[in-house]
Amino acid sequence: MSEIEIRRSPADLASAENPAPAGHNHGPPLDDEHRPEWGHGGIGNYFYWKAAHRAAWKNPSPGIVAFRIKKAERLGLTYEEYTLEILERGRHLQIEDVERIAEIKQARAGRNRS
């Protein structure tokens, strides 16, 4: 009688030396859980916040940008810091706002160390 050839499945060929079975394309695992853009919690107001963020940082006119850049430079802030202060507090910083300007600069120093 002839010898019987035993065929093994590709899954049987996986071992410690060869962690991927034959025929595996070494792609990412398919069993990883998909994480949505808003995280694992409820969706809540995610799309409202995203639209509001986009609208707040939409490009203003060149005149407004120039004004903010000059004002920020006079106060020793970046354009982003000055614009964020307008968006968060609803007011333009003045030279008299020494304490708030110092807080912003101190926060910048903390971010640069990280």
N, C-alpha and C positions, 0 to 999 in steps of 0.2 A: 504494500500500500504506500501511497505517496503521503508525504508530510502535509499536514493541514497548516495553512498559513493563517495566522491570527492577525486580524487587522485591529489596530487600536484607534480610538477616536482622538482627535486633536486635544481634547481636554485631558486625556490620560497622559499626554506627553509633557505636560507642565511639571516642572520640578524646581528644586531650589536653585539649580544652575541656570535653568531656562524658565523664568517666571511666567512668560507668555507662551501659551500653547501654539503649536504650528498653525499657520493660517491667520494668526492675530496680526492686525495692522498697526499695533502699538499706538492706537489713538487714545483719546481720553476715556476714562471709564464712563459707561452709560448709566450707571446707577447713582451718580451724584445728584442730589436734590437741587432743583432749579431754585435760585434765590431771586425773587423779583426785585426790580429797581427800588421799590419802597421798603424793602426788608420783609421780615417774616410776620410782622404785626399786621393789623388791619390797614387797608388802603387809606381810610380817613379822608383827609383833605389834601392828599399828596398832589393831585393834579392842579388844584387851586393854588397851592403854594408854588408849584413849579411855574405856572403861568404868571403869578405875581412876581416871582424872582426874575423871570425873563423880561417882564415889562419894566421892572425897576432898573435893571442894568442895560436896557435898550440904549443904543447910541443916541445921546442928546445932540443937539445942533452944535456945529463947530464953535459958535460964539459962546455957548454955555461951557463947553469943554475948556476953551481958552481961559474963561473967567475962573473956573474952578482950579485950573492948573496954576494960574498966577496967585490966587488966594492961598492955595495949599503951600506953594513955595514960600510965600511970605510968612506963613505960620510954622514952617519947618515940617510939614506933613507930605505924604505922597498923595497923588490924585485919588487913589483908591480909598485911603484913610479918610480924606476929606469928604468924598462922595458918600461913603458909608455912614459918616456922621450925619450928613444931611438926610439920608434915607432912614436912619434909625431914630434920630431926635427931631427931625423936621425943622431944623434951623441951621443957618450958616454960622460957623464959628467966627468969632471976632478976636482981636488981639487981647481983649480983656479976659477971655476964657482961658487964662493961664493954667488953672488946675486941670481942666478937661484935656487940654493939649498935652500936658505932662503925663496924664493917664494914658493917652493914646501912644505917646512915645515910649512909655514904660512897657506897655503891652507889646509893642513892636520889638523891643529888646528881648522880651521873653519868648516871642515867636522865633526870633533869629537864633536863639541858643538851642532850641529843640531840634 
